[in-house]
């Protein structure tokens, strides 16, 4: 088969040609985004699943979906070598500055920038051009204590109120949440608790390994009432067939039923391995073949 036209895309977070089997989860997030945009309370979502099931792909898809319905988005990936503060602060700065460039001067947006400046000063981190870019007086006494559990909720309130003033909701998408420290996870949960209490237009859509649900519950007992934890697992056999067959058919080829059965048996429906098997099967099929067997 023509390798250039190979439709399959194995990789870390690489979007598949066919996002099969996730419509129920996507509809669930659509409801979350719609309700928050209308000022109605709704649980944020933390996707949980093993590696290879497509959590990162889903986060990227959900970011696009949020932007399509009018959200400003922040998408970051947690890792052990960088603090949550260092991950979020540059993106929050960019978001607030984008709000500030809209028509009319907004005191709420300016306040958000002042609170962010105080937050950065309070936690004593160096973020390159962040401090240089924020040539604005910090707001003393708000989000500047250096205690992340106290400061992050105040920062989120200031950002969400600025967004609300502009009538624009915000979605923070955070991958690999299990890498956050216990204190960072606690601060994040507390910040989202404030969003729910005040009905502010800021949602969190996160993803992590299955241990995440337990970590959140251990951190704050109310986490299970604050978040949904939709499980992202292997694809059902029919969805796995769709993920393989439809991309091939769009390129004028197809799998035999026997080939599909064997690939699904070997991969157990894990999206990454389906893509790898689809990719390799396509390349190893005879050049002139219209079927992959």
Secondary structure, DSSP 8 states (H G I E B T S, - for coil): --GGG-----SSS---SS-TT-HHHHHHHHHHHHHHHTT----EEEEE--TTS-HHHHHHHHHHHHHHTT-EEEEEE-BTTB-HHHHHHHHHHHHHHHHHTSSS--HHHHHHHHHHHHHHHHHT---THHHHH--S---TTSS-SS-HHHHHHHHHHHHHHHHHHTT--EEEEEE-GGGS-HHHHHHHHHHHHHHHHHT-SEEEEEEE-THHHHHHHHH-TTHHHHEE--B-----HHHHHHHHHHHHHHTT-EE-HHHHHHHHHHHTT-HHHHHHHHHHHHHHS-TT-SEE-
